[in-house]
Amino acid sequence: MQENLEVIKSKQQIEQAVDSLDEQLRHISMQIHTNPELSFHEHKAKTWLVEPLLEAGFEVEQGIAGLETSFRATWEGQAGGPTIALLAEYDALPAIGHACGHNLIGTASVGAALALKEAHPNLPGKIVVLGTPAEEEGGGKIIMCSEGIFDGIDAVMMCHPQNKTMVLRGALACVDATFTFHGKQAHASSSPEKGISALDALINAFVAINSIRQFVKEDVRIHGIITKGGDAPNVVPELCEAVFILRASTVEELEIVREKVYRAVRSSAEGVGATVDITEGLIYAERNNNKALAQLFQNNLEQMGIEVSEPPLKGGVGSSDIGNVSQMTATIHPYIRLGDATTHTPEFAQLAGSEEGMIELNRAAKALALTAYDLCIDKTAMQRVRSEFTRWKQNREGVTGSE
């Protein structure tokens, strides 16, 4: 009973520390919100997030993994505890800014780390805030994975705003693909027979892709836009381009989708005498949510009076490069409700800069900090988290045994 009272008191101190930082966190979040920066160009956001960590005595490295707008901020209390990473995202979307609420995500992780250090300077563990650029386009975390940034980290967390509070929502594997069609210019009226229309090849590709939709699994998503459709209507287009995102339940299923789509695209070009170049971005893996870690996070949410909903049984999910992180260590990507709007809309961007957004920011920072605290002081809980990940990895690799 005494131990429980001590834990309760310690957690209250963490929540009070977050509240004491509330004005500062709101200011940082709103600076990022009103100055949206696209993937790999988040220079201001990185600076605003790093400054309070430096002031608090964190050891900060900037530009890690060859990414100019990334950072790693580390603080260790007592030696011998686990290493917990809190992920900060801070890139925006073209045209609609922070319609995914990354201004809240990055600031919440920074706030959680600051509160932990302030409330419990002798916490047995190491807290790492990782600034991960280019989640929306480019896959910063994938690059960081390949460069070993997540090696030696016992558990990874971040918290995303959404229209429902959920701790076990999944995500699809995905890849973006650019199709560049090459034809031959000609006068569209006086000598069309001398031309090869890259635009016709592109349009045929859209039709061909639509024709295979009934022959893929129901969780597959294929969506694209035309980024270049020609220069003048009286000139046969020589160069046209489209960008697609392909999604499936796993990386393995995604490979099947890629093969079908790319075959359709190449055939569409060949059918009119054009050619096509296909270039891909990095592959975002599906998300492996650590259930033991998610349960700790849910317990803290519920103790804060926040109701947690079940994730959708099917559909209603996107993709994130944290999926690649979840293949390397125990990871969760929970959500806290922020109004009724859906992400990637102007309405959600407005919410992310509203009073509701600032309340969500406070709650997310508290939940992250409280869960990190649990992992550092409860060796049994940490062991459950690690054992679950080890079992998952062994099953995936076809290996038996235990940690």
VOBAMI-640393 format. One record per residue: residue in three letters; x, y, z of N, C-alpha, C in turn. Coordinates in steps of 0.001 Angstrom, whole numbers, padded with zeros to 6 digits, always signed. Example, Ala and Ser with C-alpha at 12.3 -4.5 7.8 and 13.67 -1.06 7.14 Angstrom:
ALA+013190-005690+007800+012300-004500+007800+013200-003300+007800
SER+012850-002250+007080+013670-001060+007140+012900+000030+007870
// end
This chain:
MET+000842-001206+000000+000000+000000+000000+000874+001251+000000
GLN+001973+001190+000836+002871+002331+000907+003490+002617-000450
GLU+003882+001525-001136+004480+001686-002458+003499+002331-003435
ASN+002240+001905-003402+001226+002479-004277+001049+003974-004007
LEU+001061+004335-002723+000925+005750-002375+002106+006554-002889
GLU+003299+005972-002837+004481+006650-003343+004393+006853-004855
VAL+003911+005834-005551+003758+005941-007009+002734+007008-007350
ILE+001618+007003-006637+000580+008007-006886+001138+009409-006676
LYS+001873+009589-005592+002461+010901-005316+003449+011296-006410
SER+004266+010345-006835+005260+010622-007871+004588+010996-009193
LYS+003497+010322-009514+002791+010629-010755+002108+011995-010672
GLN+001616+012328-009491+001030+013656-009325+002080+014739-009557
GLN+003301+014479-009110+004384+015433-009336+004680+015599-010821
ILE+004587+014514-011563+004803+014595-013022+003716+015431-013675
GLU+002473+015171-013308+001373+015944-013889+001499+017424-013541
GLN+001886+017712-012305+002080+019107-011901+003215+019751-012689
ALA+004252+018963-012979+005368+019493-013771+004927+019823-015182
VAL+004084+018980-015776+003552+019282-017110+002722+020555-017065
ASP+001887+020673-016037+001053+021876-015920+001909+023137-015760
SER+003020+023006-015056+003891+024174-014875+004552+024594-016188
LEU+004625+023663-017131+005223+023938-018436+004173+024337-019476
ASP+002915+024358-019077+001831+024479-020041+001949+025717-020926
GLU+002220+026856-020330+002312+028093-021113+003451+028013-022128
GLN+004589+027484-021715+005731+027345-022613+005433+026376-023757
LEU+004787+025259-023437+004468+024265-024465+003449+024812-025462
ARG+002473+025538-024966+001499+026170-025863+002204+027116-026841
HIS+003138+027892-026326+003846+028857-027171+004634+028144-028266
ILE+005347+027084-027900+006128+026328-028895+005204+025736-029950
SER+004134+025115-029490+003201+024464-030413+002595+025461-031392
MET+002217+026640-030900+001604+027635-031766+002621+028247-032730
GLN+003876+028381-032294+004914+028842-033225+005031+027882-034407
ILE+005066+026591-034097+005179+025582-035162+003926+025594-036026
HIS+002770+025744-035396+001504+025708-036135+001389+026864-037121
THR+001830+028052-036701+001685+029235-037562+002840+029394-038540
ASN+003827+028510-038447+004956+028522-039386+005170+027121-039948
PRO+004197+026582-040681+004308+025196-041158+005472+025021-042135
GLU+006212+023943-041942+007359+023636-042794+007218+022217-043334
LEU+007538+022041-044613+007376+020740-045257+008502+019793-044872
SER+008332+018536-045240+009288+017477-044908+010709+017838-045319
PHE+011642+017573-044417+013069+017825-044562+013433+019318-044529
HIS+012452+020182-044298+012709+021625-044247+012231+022239-042923
GLU+012182+021444-041867+011585+021883-040604+012625+022565-039707
HIS+013293+023573-040242+014395+024216-039526+013911+025001-038306
LYS+012863+025791-038466+012349+026574-037343+011783+025657-036263
ALA+010997+024690-036682+010377+023785-035708+011442+023053-034903
LYS+012467+022575-035562+013537+021879-034850+014162+022798-033803
THR+014438+024033-034175+015056+024985-033243+014170+025235-032042
TRP+012880+025433-032274+011961+025731-031177+011821+024549-030219
LEU+011927+023328-030731+011821+022152-029874+013123+021875-029119
VAL+014232+022164-029745+015533+021885-029135+015864+022877-028020
GLU+015480+024133-028185+015872+025190-027231+015539+024850-025779
PRO+014305+024454-025447+014010+024165-024033+014747+022930-023517
LEU+015043+021990-024385+015788+020807-023976+017230+021180-023612
LEU+017836+022038-024401+019177+022534-024090+019178+023286-022766
GLU+018188+024139-022576+018102+024932-021349+017925+024048-020117
ALA+017265+022896-020312+017015+021989-019190+018190+021053-018927
GLY+019236+021144-019726+020423+020332-019479+020480+019028-020224
PHE+019619+018839-021211+019705+017640-022045+020944+017731-022934
GLU+021556+016596-023206+022656+016537-024173+022043+016438-025568
VAL+022267+017423-026394+021572+017516-027679+022551+017357-028843
GLU+022194+016470-029755+022914+016306-031019+021944+016666-032143
GLN+022368+017519-033046+021504+017922-034155+022043+017366-035468
GLY+021139+017120-036400+021538+016618-037704+021999+015174-037686
ILE+021373+014342-036852+021765+012938-036782+021240+012177-037996
ALA+021861+011038-038281+021490+010162-039402+021556+010883-040753
GLY+022355+011949-040808+022485+012682-042063+021289+013539-042412
LEU+020377+013727-041449+019167+014522-041682+019323+015865-040986
GLU+019353+016926-041750+019663+018253-041225+018686+018713-040163
THR+017429+018312-040289+016411+018804-039357+016043+017774-038289
SER+016916+016821-038034+016686+015845-036975+017461+016252-035725
PHE+017144+015608-034602+017926+015828-033384+017727+014670-032420
ARG+018661+014559-031494+018569+013597-030394+018945+014317-029105
ALA+018018+014340-028147+018247+014988-026853+018165+013923-025763
THR+019222+013817-024959+019336+012714-024000+019551+013233-022589
TRP+018852+012604-021654+019063+012861-020236+018989+011530-019502
GLU+019959+011275-018645+019972+010055-017839+019923+010423-016380
GLY+018967+009823-015655+018881+010011-014212+019871+009089-013531
GLN+019364+008044-012882+020231+007023-012320+020580+006006-013402
ALA+021806+005550-013412+022242+004569-014397+021596+003213-014126
GLY+021517+002399-015161+021033+001037-015009+019583+000818-015385
GLY+018847+001884-015648+017448+001742-016036+017295+001601-017542
PRO+016070+001477-018016+015826+001335-019452+016036+002641-020202
THR+016166+002508-021510+016257+003676-022386+014925+003832-023109
ILE+014268+004953-022889+012934+005215-023448+013033+006382-024425
ALA+012545+006192-025625+012563+007253-026634+011164+007816-026831
LEU+011079+009137-026807+009849+009865-027118+010059+010546-028460
LEU+009200+010252-029416+009404+010737-030777+008679+012056-031014
ALA+009385+012966-031663+008812+014263-032029+008685+014330-033549
GLU+007480+014583-034011+007229+014882-035426+006857+016348-035522
TYR+007223+016998-036622+006959+018435-036716+006878+018939-038152
ASP+006782+018035-039138+006600+018501-040516+005120+018717-040802
ALA+004857+019558-041800+003483+019928-042159+003141+019393-043548
LEU+001886+019561-043910+001388+019141-045221+001350+020333-046175
PRO+001549+020086-047469+001408+021182-048438-000003+021769-048387
ALA-000094+023058-048464-001355+023808-048581-002186+023852-047297
ILE-002271+022733-046544-003153+022728-045371-002380+022676-044050
GLY-001079+022877-044098-000296+023066-042884-000333+021890-041927
HIS-000588+022188-040641-000537+021143-039624-001893+020459-039472
ALA-002356+019912-040589-003626+019193-040609-003488+017770-040081
CYS-002297+017405-039644-002100+016128-038954-001680+016358-037510
GLY-001594+017609-037112-001327+017930-035711+000087+017670-035247
HIS+001060+017724-036169+002435+017453-035757+002995+018535-034836
ASN+002417+019716-034878+002830+020748-033907+002554+020299-032481
LEU+001502+019494-032295+001166+018962-030985+002027+017751-030642
ILE+002286+016910-031634+003052+015679-031397+004462+015993-030909
GLY+005162+016837-031659+006533+017155-031290+006620+017829-029934
THR+005723+018765-029695+005764+019517-028442+005394+018638-027256
ALA+004471+017701-027435+004081+016808-026337+005253+015944-025884
SER+006028+015430-026835+007174+014594-026459+008232+015409-025721
VAL+008484+016618-026198+009430+017495-025504+008916+017824-024102
GLY+007638+018141-023999+007058+018466-022703+007123+017306-021721
ALA+006886+016092-022212+006952+014912-021343+008358+014725-020788
ALA+009359+014882-021649+010747+014713-021218+011145+015785-020204
LEU+010767+017019-020474+011085+018105-019541+010432+017879-018173
ALA+009186+017424-018194+008462+017208-016934+009084+016077-016126
LEU+009512+015016-016790+010136+013897-016093+011421+014344-015402
LYS+012231+015099-016099+013493+015559-015519+013258+016514-014353
GLU+012253+017355-014489+011952+018320-013425+011396+017623-012189
ALA+010483+016665-012398+009816+016015-011268+010677+014945-010613
HIS+011484+014246-011409+012251+013108-010884+013658+013103-011485
PRO+014509+014003-011024+015860+014108-011586+016702+012854-011385
ASN+016326+011993-010429+017065+010753-010192+016329+009529-010713
LEU+015486+009716-011699+014730+008612-012286+015691+007538-012810
PRO+015470+006265-012471+016371+005216-012947+016121+004877-014422
GLY+016750+005592-015304+016563+005347-016729+017098+006492-017557
LYS+017068+006286-018834+017538+007290-019783+016371+007684-020677
ILE+016118+008977-020780+015046+009512-021611+015674+010183-022831
VAL+015217+009773-024009+015737+010308-025262+014586+010909-026057
VAL+014704+012161-026417+013740+012767-027343+014381+012739-028729
LEU+013722+012074-029658+014227+011980-031024+013387+012853-031943
GLY+014008+013843-032537+013349+014669-033535+013403+013959-034870
THR+012231+013547-035351+012148+012709-036556+011466+013481-037683
PRO+012214+014068-038584+011614+014860-039663+010940+013994-040720
ALA+010163+014663-041558+009663+014069-042810+008831+012810-042612
GLU+007879+012841-041681+006951+011715-041579+005961+011727-042735
GLU+005506+012920-043118+004478+013018-044155+004987+012576-045518
GLU+006210+012917-045833+006750+012552-047141+008266+012417-047038
GLY+008748+011213-047169+010191+011009-047138+010641+009923-046194
GLY+009935+009755-045061+010256+008668-044155+011514+008881-043340
GLY+011564+009969-042595+012740+010255-041780+013084+009139-040808
LYS+012070+008534-040196+012332+007461-039238+012941+006238-039924
ILE+012585+006002-041179+013150+004857-041908+014648+005061-042092
ILE+015034+006267-042446+016456+006591-042594+017162+006454-041250
MET+016521+006921-040196+017113+006831-038871+017251+005379-038416
CYS+016290+004538-038796+016402+003103-038496+017628+002506-039172
SER+017789+002831-040441+018906+002254-041203+020250+002742-040697
GLU+020265+003897-040026+021508+004457-039498+021749+004080-038034
GLY+020927+003176-037499+021153+002659-036156+020704+003551-035017
ILE+019903+004557-035302+019489+005496-034256+018634+004815-033185
PHE+017910+003766-033544+017036+003098-032585+017684+001890-031926
ASP+018933+001629-032232+019648+000534-031574+019798+000843-030092
GLY+019540-000139-029252+019715+000034-027822+018581+000737-027112
ILE+017517+001063-027827+016354+001699-027202+015352+000616-026815
ASP+014909+000637-025568+014042-000419-025051+012572-000227-025412
ALA+012134+001006-025506+010730+001273-025831+010617+002652-026474
VAL+009672+002762-027400+009465+003995-028171+008000+004389-028075
MET+007755+005691-027889+006384+006189-027810+006256+007541-028497
MET+005076+007814-028958+004651+009146-029355+003140+009172-029192
CYS+002534+010327-029327+001079+010413-029179+000513+011336-030249
HIS-000489+010861-030963-001035+011543-032134-002450+012045-031849
PRO-002773+013283-032227-004168+013733-032131-005039+013028-033177
GLN-006298+012804-032838-007205+012084-033735-008628+012407-033296
ASN-009611+011869-033980-010997+012116-033570-011529+011064-032598
LYS-010658+010112-032197-010980+009125-031173-009721+008864-030352
THR-009905+008532-029080-008780+008116-028249-008617+006610-028368
MET-007465+006176-028867-007196+004749-029106-005734+004466-028792
VAL-005451+003265-028310-004058+002924-028015-003521+001819-028919
LEU-004391+001121-029643-003942-000010-030451-004367+000093-031919
ARG-004532+001291-032408-004881+001452-033822-003685+001076-034691
GLY-003929+000300-035735-002861-000145-036618-002575+000849-037724
ALA-001754+000436-038674-001421+001263-039825-000969+000355-040954
LEU-001186+000818-042183-000853+000032-043366+000580+000267-043811
ALA+001152-000756-044423+002416-000567-045142+002125+000270-046379
CYS+003078+001092-046806+002818+001910-047993+004116+002321-048677
VAL+003966+002761-049904+005082+003323-050669+004513+004342-051638
ASP+005245+005437-051849+004822+006383-052877+005630+006097-054147
ALA+004954+006211-055281+005571+005919-056570+005284+007047-057544
THR+006299+007472-058258+006157+008503-059284+006280+007857-060655
PHE+005280+008090-061488+005269+007556-062855+005520+008709-063824
THR+006644+008670-064503+006996+009709-065465+006904+009133-066868
PHE+005938+009629-067648+005679+009115-068993+006383+009988-070026
HIS+007016+009346-070996+007743+010047-072047+007126+009722-073408
GLY+006721+010781-074116+006175+010617-075470+007004+011393-076473
LYS+006317+011980-077439+007012+012754-078478+006159+013952-078844
GLN+006753+015134-078816+006013+016351-079131+005670+016424-080614
ALA+004519+017020-080879+004102+017316-082246+002983+018336-082173
HIS+002707+019004-083306+001571+019917-083345+000305+019087-083289
ALA-000560+019395-082316-001723+018558-082077-002749+018623-083200
SER-002670+019656-084059-003636+019781-085146-003023+019475-086508
SER-001888+020098-086824-001343+019962-088180-000576+018664-088404
SER+000019+018091-087339+000779+016856-087546+000699+015935-086330
PRO-000498+015597-085895-000633+014745-084710-000040+013359-084909
GLU+000008+012905-086184+000528+011563-086451+002010+011428-086106
LYS+002680+012556-085971+004102+012516-085632+004346+012478-084113
GLY+003270+012595-083354+003417+012669-081896+003095+011366-081189
ILE+003561+011276-079978+003197+010199-079045+002790+010886-077737
SER+001570+010689-077339+001038+011431-076195+001382+010768-074864
ALA+002226+011440-074121+002510+010975-072766+001274+011088-071881
LEU+000388+012040-072213-000826+012216-071431-001783+011053-071631
ASP-001907+010579-072876-002752+009407-073115-002236+008199-072344
ALA-000906+008049-072316-000328+006943-071550-000679+007077-070072
LEU-000613+008300-069569-000922+008537-068169-002389+008248-067871
ILE-003279+008750-068721-004712+008528-068512-005038+007037-068594
ASN-004425+006366-069557-004638+004922-069666-004176+004208-068395
ALA-003106+004722-067788-002606+004112-066553-003621+004250-065431
PHE-004261+005429-065322-005298+005598-064309-006433+004600-064518
VAL-006840+004441-065788-007924+003505-066106-007504+002078-065779
ALA-006274+001729-066141-005790+000373-065882-005706+000084-064390
ILE-005247+001055-063631-005170+000872-062171-006570+000689-061593
ASN-007516+001496-062064-008890+001344-061582-009453-000035-061912
SER-009036-000594-063036-009568-001890-063457-009084-003044-062593
ILE-007996-002847-061843-007511-003936-060994-007959-003795-059543
ARG-008695-002753-059228-009089-002554-057824-009916-003712-057286
GLN-010746-004335-058131-011579-005443-057658-010775-006722-057470
PHE-009505-006699-057867-008683-007893-057781-007582-007769-056729
VAL-007796-006890-055768-006881-006767-054631-007694-006926-053352
LYS-007009-007147-052241-007690-007334-050971-008373-006042-050530
GLU-009378-006186-049657-010209-005033-049303-009466-003971-048509
ASP-008332-004336-047887-007593-003328-047135-006583-002568-047995
VAL-006470-002919-049257-005536-002237-050162-006079-000858-050518
ARG-005208+000120-050549-005573+001477-050951-004602+001939-052032
ILE-005150+002475-053135-004345+002993-054235-004909+004358-054599
HIS-004112+005412-054429-004625+006748-054730-003513+007604-055302
GLY-003882+008417-056303-002858+009207-056963-003381+010502-057548
ILE-002443+011366-057940-002773+012645-058571-001882+012840-059792
ILE-002355+013677-060717-001545+014083-061868-000780+015347-061483
THR+000528+015290-061532+001351+016438-061168+001835+017218-062386
LYS+001789+016594-063555+002114+017300-064805+001334+016651-065937
GLY+000508+017461-066605-000348+016909-067654-000082+017473-069032
GLY+001039+018167-069226+001337+018793-070513+001485+020293-070344
ASP+001923+020949-071422+002190+022390-071344+001195+023246-072114
ALA+000635+022710-073198-000320+023471-074019-001244+022486-074726
PRO-002522+022835-074876-003456+021895-075494-003200+021643-076985
ASN-002459+022559-077636-002196+022354-079062-000834+021715-079322
VAL-000230+021183-078264+001031+020445-078395+000841+019062-077786
VAL+001164+018030-078555+001097+016669-078019+002068+016574-076841
PRO+001588+016221-075647+002451+016231-074457+003595+015228-074563
GLU+004783+015732-074348+005973+014884-074406+006316+014285-073045
LEU+005955+014999-071968+006289+014545-070626+005108+014775-069698
CYS+004662+013701-069073+003582+013799-068092+003941+012958-066877
GLU+003352+013330-065743+003775+012673-064497+002600+012525-063539
ALA+002599+011445-062801+001610+011205-061745+002321+010632-060531
VAL+001776+010941-059356+002309+010398-058107+001211+009605-057415
PHE+001522+008386-057047+000578+007503-056369+001126+007079-055017
ILE+000221+006735-054109+000578+006031-052880-000149+004692-052895
LEU+000613+003645-052678+000075+002283-052638+000148+001786-051199
ARG-000931+001181-050719-000967+000707-049330-001528-000710-049269
ALA-001039-001468-048304-001539-002819-048042-001286-003157-046580
SER-001813-004282-046136-001752-004613-044708-000334-004863-044223
THR+000515-005432-045057+001898-005729-044684+002814-005393-045850
VAL+004105-005364-045570+005092-005133-046625+005015-006244-047665
GLU+004766-007476-047213+004660-008600-048147+003460-008448-049076
GLU+002319-008033-048521+001138-007806-049353+001346-006610-050276
LEU+002081-005634-049804+002367-004459-050623+003161-004836-051869
GLU+004034-005801-051751+004821-006247-052904+003916-006785-054010
ILE+002857-007475-053640+001904-007999-054625+001187-006847-055325
VAL+000782-005844-054547+000096-004682-055122+001030-003932-056066
ARG+002256-003729-055643+003222-003018-056489+003384-003718-057830
GLU+003498-005018-057791+003694-005769-059035+002514-005572-059987
LYS+001294-005631-059467+000099-005472-060307+000002-004059-060873
VAL+000225-003071-060024+000096-001683-060464+001177-001335-061481
TYR+002398-001717-061224+003492-001356-062121+003348-002049-063474
ARG+002824-003262-063467+002575-003942-064744+001515-003185-065537
ALA+000470-002730-064859-000586-001978-065535-000051-000666-066094
VAL+000821-000005-065349+001376+001277-065782+002287+001090-067002
ARG+003132+000086-066961+004040-000151-068091+003261-000528-069349
SER+002231-001333-069199+001413-001723-070354+000682-000525-070947
SER+000249+000394-070079-000452+001593-070543+000457+002468-071390
ALA+001699+002580-070993+002654+003361-071774+002955+002675-073095
GLU+003211+001382-073019+003557+000636-074238+002426+000662-075248
GLY+001201+000679-074775+000050+000630-075676-000044+001814-076612
VAL+000521+002969-076241+000468+004143-077124+001849+004500-077675
GLY+002819+003624-077421+004159+003882-077946+005015+004758-077065
ALA+004552+005026-075839+005323+005846-074900+006187+004948-074011
THR+006996+005562-073211+007763+004842-072192+007452+005451-070828
VAL+007823+004740-069775+007550+005240-068437+008701+004889-067501
ASP+009075+005843-066671+010034+005612-065596+009257+005541-064291
ILE+009574+004552-063474+008922+004390-062173+009971+004567-061085
THR+009742+005549-060224+010639+005759-059082+009831+005657-057793
GLU+010457+005081-056778+009774+004858-055505+010442+005625-054370
GLY+009617+005940-053380+010160+006431-052129+010476+005259-051226
LEU+010789+005542-049974+011059+004491-049012+009761+003778-048632
ILE+009878+002510-048311+008698+001715-047960+008401+001850-046473
TYR+007196+002342-046166+006730+002438-044783+006160+001068-044398
ALA+006665+000481-043312+006192-000824-042865+004899-000699-042071
GLU+004184-001802-041955+002998-001838-041106+003387-001665-039650
ARG+002448-001289-038821+002728-001003-037415+002563-002245-036550
ASN+003540-002487-035710+003484-003563-034719+003313-002937-033342
ASN+002079-002799-032903+001807-002199-031600+002154-003171-030479
ASN+002919-002705-029500+003252-003520-028339+002106-003422-027339
LYS+001388-004516-027152+000160-004492-026352+000440-004220-024871
ALA+001537-004759-024360+001851-004516-022947+002143-003039-022706
LEU+002861-002419-023622+003159-000994-023508+001890-000166-023690
ALA+001057-000576-024641-000201+000133-024871-001104+000069-023645
GLN-001078-001054-022920-001915-001181-021726-001466-000218-020640
LEU-000156-000045-020487+000344+000942-019523-000146+002342-019888
PHE-000066+002666-021169-000504+003984-021638-002005+004150-021388
GLN-002778+003111-021686-004221+003179-021469-004540+003358-019990
ASN-003827+002641-019127-004063+002792-017685-003874+004243-017252
ASN-002843+004880-017762-002592+006275-017394-003649+007216-017953
LEU-004093+006957-019176-005174+007766-019727-006426+007658-018872
GLU-006780+006436-018504-008004+006218-017729-007889+006803-016333
GLN-006691+006755-015752-006494+007386-014441-006618+008904-014532
MET-006389+009439-015752-006579+010877-015980-008035+011201-016317
GLY-008884+010170-016373-010290+010374-016683-010612+010411-018158
ILE-009706+009886-018993-009901+009884-020446-010373+008513-020884
GLU-011509+008446-021552-012069+007185-022025-011348+006731-023295
VAL-011014+005461-023346-010294+004896-024489-011250+004060-025324
SER-011239+004287-026634-012113+003565-027563-011359+002426-028239
GLU-012106+001448-028712-011512+000361-029500-011188+000876-030903
PRO-010104+000400-031510-009783+000812-032881-010766+000197-033860
PRO-010865+000719-035088-011771+000146-036072-011379-001281-036420
LEU-012369-002128-036626-012089-003520-036986-011469-003618-038378
LYS-011871-002711-039259-011257-002659-040579-011402-001249-041116
GLY-010488-000890-042013-010527+000439-042604-010185+001520-041590
GLY-010244+002755-042053-010039+003884-041177-008626+004064-040689
VAL-007638+003538-041414-006249+003658-040981-005395+004212-042112
GLY-004308+004856-041737-003364+005382-042711-002035+004658-042597
SER-000950+005398-042728+000390+004823-042671+001325+005815-042002
SER+002400+005281-041414+003399+006131-040779+004729+005406-040755
ASP+005811+006182-040805+007132+005561-040768+007499+005041-039390
ILE+006650+005251-038388+006895+004614-037099+006699+003108-037206
GLY+006014+002667-038262+005891+001227-038493+007251+000564-038619
ASN+008194+001226-039255+009546+000679-039398+010251+000608-038053
VAL+009996+001602-037202+010568+001579-035856+010008+000397-035077
SER+008717+000137-035248+008063-000939-034498+008555-002316-034890
GLN+009270-002428-036004+009893-003691-036379+011224-003878-035658
MET+011731-002821-035008+013057-002853-034407+013051-002873-032885
THR+011989-002335-032278+011904-002319-030821+010448-002132-030405
ALA+010181-002297-029114+008813-002160-028610+008315-000734-028830
THR+007146-000611-029473+006674+000697-029941+005164+000816-029793
ILE+004712+002019-029437+003284+002328-029527+003100+003699-030164
HIS+001926+003874-030756+001561+005106-031464+000103+005399-031107
PRO-000190+005702-029839-001569+005939-029427-002104+007279-029923
TYR-003409+007430-029772-004109+008634-030218-004940+009198-029072
ILE-005038+010524-029035-005936+011195-028093-006905+012059-028901
ARG-008153+011982-028533-009210+012668-029270-008994+014185-029306
LEU-009165+014731-030504-009153+016180-030707-010319+016530-031622
GLY-011504+016655-031057-012670+017066-031833-013157+016006-032805
ASP-014087+016412-033679-014747+015488-034601-014140+015481-036002
ALA-013286+016437-036302-012708+016507-037643-011728+015356-037866
THR-011541+014986-039119-010572+013953-039466-009260+014599-039898
THR-008181+013879-039727-006865+014406-040065-006747+014679-041561
HIS-005772+015501-041915-005485+015886-043298-006639+016676-043917
THR-007287+017479-043079-008336+018388-043549-008072+019774-042968
PRO-008572+020836-043623-008422+022176-043052-009043+022297-041663
GLU-010131+021575-041440-010802+021635-040145-009902+021095-039033
PHE-009155+020028-039337-008262+019471-038326-007079+020404-038082
ALA-006587+021030-039143-005498+022006-038973-005932+023126-038036
GLN-007179+023569-038173-007691+024620-037294-007758+024133-035846
LEU-008211+022892-035646-008283+022332-034308-006899+022234-033661
ALA-005887+021897-034469-004529+021716-033937-003946+023015-033395
GLY-004524+024154-033796-004069+025436-033283-005076+026099-032365
SER-006056+025325-031910-007133+025875-031088-006900+025559-029612
GLU-007797+026049-028767-007739+025732-027344-007887+024229-027117
GLU-008740+023585-027914-008874+022125-027818-007549+021438-028087
GLY-006800+021969-029068-005491+021410-029368-004522+021553-028210
MET-004568+022686-027529-003663+022906-026410-004010+021994-025223
ILE-005287+021708-025055-005697+020766-024001-005209+019367-024338
GLU-005334+018985-025605-004848+017666-026044-003344+017568-025860
LEU-002633+018641-026149-001185+018692-025962-000815+018389-024509
ASN-001498+019015-023580-001242+018807-022159-001488+017356-021765
ARG-002585+016805-022236-002926+015420-021896-001923+014442-022494
ALA-001525+014681-023731-000570+013791-024387+000775+013814-023660
ALA+001244+015002-023280+002514+015110-022567+002452+014355-021240
LYS+001338+014477-020538+001192+013767-019268+001186+012263-019470
ALA+000412+011779-020431+000321+010334-020652+001676+009745-021053
LEU+002414+010449-021900+003742+009985-022302+004688+009943-021107
ALA+004693+011012-020320+005595+011079-019174+005252+010023-018130
LEU+003979+009831-017862+003561+008848-016864+003923+007431-017293
THR+003763+007146-018571+004085+005807-019064+005588+005563-019062
ALA+006360+006565-019428+007815+006435-019340+008244+006199-017897
TYR+007612+006894-016967+007895+006700-015541+007612+005257-015130
ASP+006472+004707-015559+006139+003315-015244+007249+002371-015701
LEU+007731+002574-016902+008755+001694-017455+010062+001779-016673
CYS+010361+002963-016171+011626+003155-015458+011595+002594-014035
ILE+010446+002642-013369+010412+002209-011960+009884+000790-011779
ASP+009216+000255-012799+008600-001076-012682+009331-002050-013610
LYS+010280-002787-013037+011073-003708-013858+010221-004819-014457
THR+009191-005236-013716+008308-006294-014228+007552-005816-015453
ALA+007046-004584-015410+006329-004023-016565+007262-003900-017765
MET+008479-003433-017517+009443-003304-018607+009770-004662-019212
GLN+009876-005684-018359+010169-007032-018848+009028-007559-019712
ARG+007774-007273-019317+006628-007710-020131+006679-007073-021513
VAL+007011-005814-021545+007096-005100-022824+008178-005709-023705
ARG+009350-005921-023133+010461-006465-023913+010201-007910-024328
SER+009624-008710-023436+009346-010112-023761+008347-010225-024894
GLU+007339-009359-024866+006356-009385-025962+007023-009073-027288
PHE+007888-008063-027308+008555-007730-028564+009459-008861-029029
THR+010173-009489-028099+011065-010591-028473+010277-011746-029068
ARG+009134-012083-028449+008295-013161-028990+007805-012809-030381
TRP+007372-011565-030562+006894-011142-031884+008002-011283-032927
LYS+009196-010848-032570+010313-010907-033506+010685-012341-033836
GLN+010684-013214-032831+010999-014616-033068+009955-015282-033955
ASN+008686-014962-033726+007625-015521-034572+007763-015030-036001
ARG+008106-013766-036146+008263-013198-037492+009430-013843-038228
GLU+010481-014133-037483+011669-014708-038105+011664-016224-038096
GLY+010596-016814-037487+010513-018261-037452+011467-018892-036463
VAL+011795-018151-035381+012725-018643-034377+011965-018921-033089
THR+012303-019995-032381+011675-020300-031105+012616-019941-029973
GLY+012042-019836-028782+012857-019494-027618+012267-018289-026916
SER+012918-017821-025902+012438-016669-025141+013603-015774-024787
GLU+013275-014578-024374+014310-013578-024062+015075-013968-022814
// end
